[in-house]
């Protein structure tokens, strides 16, 4: 993370030493919360992202499938983006859908 921050100072921020001292800062300061967990029995982190108004991109498993509701353009309802097959291509497609929404102000 430090090397990315040094290489892209205007596009990438990281402060790993603050993660456990001010984790909510991380959740509020990001455009998307990435949660590609294969196993997530309950999941509380996605709710921390939601409190900060941050959409979550998640694999449909455990508590994630129950709480991350796919955003729908026509109704403007939902809180994130999901993928059902734990494969890189499906994860990338969910990220692309999220970026598409982010670009459409």
HELIX and SHEET records of a PDB file:
HELIX    1   1 UNK A    2  UNK A    7  1                                   6    
HELIX    2   2 UNK A   16  UNK A   18  5                                   3    
HELIX    3   3 UNK A   23  UNK A   28  1                                   6    
HELIX    4   4 UNK A   45  UNK A   51  1                                   7    
HELIX    5   5 UNK A   62  UNK A   67  1                                   6    
HELIX    6   6 UNK A   88  UNK A  103  1                                  16    
SHEET    1   A 3 UNK A  32  UNK A  35  0                                        
SHEET    2   A 3 UNK A  55  UNK A  59  1                                        
SHEET    3   A 3 UNK A  80  UNK A  83  1                                        
END                                                                             
